[in-house]
Amino acid sequence: MESLRFMSEKGSEKGSRVDLPMSEETTQEVASMEEVSLSGSSIDSAEEEPNWPRTWRAYACWLGCFFLMFNSWGLVNAYGTFSSFYVGHSLRGNDQLELNLIGSTQSFLVLLFSAPVGRLLDAGHFRYVIGTGCFLVPLGMFMLSVAAPKDDDALGTFATIWGTQGFVTGLGMACYFVSSSQVAATWFPHRKGLAIGFVACGASVAGVVYPTMTRYLISALGFVNAVRLVATLVTLTSLFSLIFSTPNPKHTHPRPQSYRSLSTWIDKEAFHNKAFVWFMAAVSFLFFGFYPVFFNLEEWAAVGGFGTRDGVKAHMPVEANPSETEENKPLQTFWLLTIMNGASTIGRLTMAAFSDKTGPLNMHILAQIISSLLVLILWTLVSSTASAIAFCALFGMFSGAVIGLPPASVANILACTYRSPGDKHIAHAKLGQWTGMMYSAAAIPSLVGPVVAGHLVTQYRNYVTVMGWSGTCLVISAVCMGVSRAYLPCYDGKSVGFKVRRWAKREEGEEKGVEGSDGESVLPTGAIKEGPQGQQEAGNDTPV
């Protein structure tokens, strides 16, 4: 009897695998993945793993990945402070469009190379990837101190500052970004949301440390020496990441047969997954509108009278803030960016922890909706320094989850796509590639979004245009996430569309008293409708 039960279980597992729609090419790829996973120890059966790792290497890796994010998106989040300095000093002759181009180049390169970096990490080349970033990011920051004029009041050259801070540093950040979440996730199969959330906090913590550190060092030592000290911190934390950011040895790394094949870098099956395609569109619109808020926050505060730059107000021909009085003196603008990034840490960590219970994509949609409303409503109604601080704190909290949850949401989509026990290792193997493809698709929006916002400021001399642009893009992103969610099953395996149709029939049946509009009897509450062959739809234990 035991042997018969075992054979029936194997048969049902095999049947579940046949149900997955795959092309012939994908079938061969899955077979090769199975050979790799069966040839040694694997992390495929996450049920055998403890909830929390029992080795110090996991937590050292976790901290190392935190520093990878610290020195990638963390420096991007801190760019608003650099931009505010350039406006009043070395690049004061350049308009806001060009200044935003430096920061948007960083984010563009980080996202553009996410797909190839993710595939190289899947193949096990993490040392080369992280090592390249460990060389380029400190190099770019040190070269910035050489490219910038020694006298803070002297004019600098835009091309050299863009080349060092925007291009060289951006290339190094591209090696860090996907590595941070993908490497850490291998150690925490049961706590991926929280693990990635902690790593994502590196960006917001850096958004507190780097602006504050830069501002005070500029006042004490000048811009050049301040940048050199920032570059030193970048170097030390990068070396820690290089040493300790290693994936779980049990994690498999299927290597492609040829790196020249297009299928090695782009998984065509991802574009047949409607949930992933809509989520990829959502992330693209997210980057259209997200970083214009961070890049323009300090200048908006200085122009509106909610903050000062270097102890003096910005001079720009826009309407002055009528609420400002001698008793209501504004604070330094970099504190607003610091508050926003500090609140982002809370949002990234708490919402990522809850996402393991509610489902990462569900939490992502909620945070996205609230962030868009904060930009469209609260930001436009700011009329005092206190309300500006309130906006920075609230938007920072929810936007932290918005920008930190995409890798966990992709893992959620993969877990629902390859949900049978024998296919879970495929979801693990594709995580880096799908995450990289998602971010690479958002590269152009991340470059264009801040530039468009800068052009709107230059053209209309008013930051309301930035608020409208960012808020609208975030709303569209939330809508796309909702569509993506509709294509995924719920806890009981039923799709959202099926539940809506069943609810509609029940409501219509209650109005008619007996039957629905199509003549079928209305299902009682909690009943499960059977398919055309009399079989229930397969359940799913993956939280969505």
Secondary structure, DSSP 8 states (H G I E B T S, - for coil): -HHHHHHHHHHHHHHHHHTS---HHHHHHHHHHHHHHHTS--S--GGGS-SS--SHHHHHHHHHHHHHHHTTHHHHHTHHHHHHHHHHTTTTTS-HHHHHHHHHHHHHHHHHTHHHHHHHHHTT-HHHHHHHHHHHHHHHHHHHHHHS-SSTTS---HHHHIIIIIIIHHHHHHHHHHHHHHHHHTT-TT-HHHHHHHHHHHHHHHHHHHHHHHHHHHHHH-HHHHHHHHHHHHHHHHHHHHHH----TTS-----S-TTSHHHH--GGGGG-HHHHHHHHHHHHHHHHSHHHHHHHHHHHHHHTSEEBTTB----SS---TT--TTS--EEHHHHHHHHHHHHHHHHHHHHHHHHHH-HHHHHHHHHHHHHHIIIIIITT--SHHHHHHHHHHHHHHHHHHHHSHHHHHHHHHHHHS-SGGGHHHHHHHHHHHHHHHHHHTHHHHHHHHHHHHHHHHHHS-THHHHHHHHHHHHHHHHHHHHHHHTSB-TTS-BHHHHHHHHHHHHHHHHHSSB-TTS-B---TT-----TTS-------S--
